[in-house]
Amino acid sequence: MGDLFAAADARHSLFFALLPGAAAAAAIRAARQALEAGFVLRLDQAECFGRGEAIWVLRPSAPPPALERLHQALATALAGRRIRLPAGPAFAPHVTVRRRASVRFPVQPVAPVDWRVDGFALLQSVHGSGGVRYEVLQRWPLAAE
């Protein structure tokens, strides 16, 4: 049926970028400028992403303004460090639930899951024989609401 993500591996992606060593260090410094207040992310829609393989995700029907501010603050801080992010689709906040799913479905409402976001991290994708794993390079807390 596909690869199901373990709850411990759940994460929400703000950006995808390939950063060589020096740029990763600059991204770490830039992220310190993007500290916003924590927030609750309400995931209340299920959707399929991907053109070839079906990727099941949960999404908010209305992203919280605090998430959009954090996203913009990170983009601004990275740009200030001359780190260009790859062009791509518009920001689509989501949490991946399953990759390589065998079934596709239209967007549909689901029972809401409230996820308290109290920090963010810079992760590095590490490809190995067991697939991809993510290593945390740096974490930052978000201020209490």
Secondary structure per residue as TSV (DSSP state, phi and psi in degrees):
chain	resnum	aa	ss	phi	psi
A	1	M	-	360.0	-24.8
A	2	G	-	139.2	178.2
A	3	D	E	-94.4	117.1
A	4	L	E	-89.5	135.4
A	5	F	-	-82.2	137.5
A	6	A	-	-74.0	148.2
A	7	A	G	-56.3	-36.8
A	8	A	G	-64.7	-21.8
A	9	D	G	-93.5	-1.2
A	10	A	-	-64.3	137.3
A	11	R	-	-156.4	158.0
A	12	H	B	-113.3	129.8
A	13	S	-	-95.8	128.4
A	14	L	S	-92.8	-36.5
A	15	F	-	-147.1	152.5
A	16	F	-	-119.5	125.3
A	17	A	-	-152.3	148.5
A	18	L	-	-96.2	114.1
A	19	L	-	-119.5	115.4
A	20	P	-	-66.7	167.3
A	21	G	H	-43.9	-52.0
A	22	A	H	-65.0	-38.4
A	23	A	H	-69.3	-35.4
A	24	A	H	-63.0	-41.6
A	25	A	H	-63.5	-40.9
A	26	A	H	-65.8	-36.8
A	27	A	H	-64.2	-38.2
A	28	I	H	-62.2	-44.6
A	29	R	H	-66.0	-39.6
A	30	A	H	-65.5	-38.6
A	31	A	H	-63.4	-27.5
A	32	R	G	-60.9	-23.6
A	33	Q	G	-83.6	-8.9
A	34	A	G	-106.1	23.6
A	35	L	-	-75.6	117.3
A	36	E	-	-116.1	-177.5
A	37	A	B	-79.4	150.6
A	38	G	-	-65.9	169.8
A	39	F	E	-160.4	171.9
A	40	V	E	-106.1	128.6
A	41	L	E	-101.8	113.7
A	42	R	E	-93.7	112.5
A	43	L	E	-94.2	111.0
A	44	D	E	-134.3	13.5
A	45	Q	E	-136.2	140.3
A	46	A	E	-104.3	144.7
A	47	E	E	-153.5	160.2
A	48	C	E	-106.5	130.4
A	49	F	E	-106.5	173.2
A	50	G	-	93.6	144.8
A	51	R	S	-92.2	-46.2
A	52	G	S	-89.0	-74.6
A	53	E	S	-79.4	150.2
A	54	A	E	-86.6	129.1
A	55	I	E	-118.5	117.3
A	56	W	E	-84.9	131.3
A	57	V	E	-133.6	158.0
A	58	L	E	-109.5	139.2
A	59	R	E	-136.0	157.2
A	60	P	-	-82.7	138.9
A	61	S	S	-70.1	-27.8
A	62	A	S	-138.5	100.1
A	63	P	-	-58.3	138.8
A	64	P	-	-66.4	142.8
A	65	P	H	-54.4	-34.3
A	66	A	H	-63.2	-35.2
A	67	L	H	-66.8	-43.3
A	68	E	H	-65.4	-37.1
A	69	R	H	-65.2	-42.7
A	70	L	H	-62.2	-44.8
A	71	H	H	-58.2	-46.8
A	72	Q	H	-67.7	-39.4
A	73	A	H	-63.6	-40.0
A	74	L	H	-65.6	-44.3
A	75	A	H	-60.4	-42.9
A	76	T	H	-66.0	-44.5
A	77	A	H	-64.5	-40.5
A	78	L	H	-65.5	-42.7
A	79	A	H	-61.5	-36.7
A	80	G	H	-64.2	-21.8
A	81	R	T	-99.0	11.5
A	82	R	T	61.5	34.7
A	83	I	-	-100.3	113.1
A	84	R	-	-88.9	131.4
A	85	L	-	-90.5	146.6
A	86	P	-	-64.4	143.3
A	87	A	-	-66.9	145.0
A	88	G	-	-173.2	-165.3
A	89	P	S	-66.6	162.2
A	90	A	-	-60.3	157.6
A	91	F	-	-55.7	122.3
A	92	A	-	-130.4	83.5
A	93	P	-	-58.1	134.6
A	94	H	-	-165.1	163.9
A	95	V	E	-122.8	124.9
A	96	T	E	-75.1	131.9
A	97	V	E	-105.4	-41.6
A	98	R	E	-149.7	135.5
A	99	R	E	-104.7	160.6
A	100	R	E	51.5	41.2
A	101	A	E	-73.8	151.1
A	102	S	S	-93.5	-6.3
A	103	V	-	-124.5	136.4
A	104	R	-	-107.5	152.6
A	105	F	-	-149.1	157.3
A	106	P	-	-76.3	164.1
A	107	V	-	-54.4	135.0
A	108	Q	E	-149.9	147.9
A	109	P	E	-69.8	149.6
A	110	V	E	-134.2	164.6
A	111	A	E	-58.3	129.5
A	112	P	E	-64.0	142.3
A	113	V	E	-118.4	118.5
A	114	D	E	-94.1	120.8
A	115	W	E	-113.3	116.1
A	116	R	E	-76.8	118.9
A	117	V	E	-101.6	111.2
A	118	D	-	-121.1	13.1
A	119	G	E	-178.4	174.9
A	120	F	E	-145.4	165.8
A	121	A	E	-144.1	155.7
A	122	L	E	-98.6	120.6
A	123	L	E	-111.9	149.5
A	124	Q	E	-115.1	128.8
A	125	S	E	-77.1	128.9
A	126	V	E	-120.6	115.8
A	127	H	E	-90.6	130.0
A	128	G	E	-143.1	-175.1
A	129	S	T	-65.1	-26.2
A	130	G	T	-89.8	8.0
A	131	G	E	108.9	-155.6
A	132	V	E	-99.5	135.1
A	133	R	E	-125.5	161.4
A	134	Y	E	-118.2	128.8
A	135	E	E	-106.1	135.1
A	136	V	E	-80.8	122.1
A	137	L	E	-89.4	-35.2
A	138	Q	E	-162.4	146.1
A	139	R	E	-121.4	148.7
A	140	W	E	-132.8	132.7
A	141	P	E	-80.2	154.5
A	142	L	-	-103.2	148.0
A	143	A	B	-62.6	150.7
A	144	A	-	-65.5	147.5
A	145	E	-	-68.0	360.0
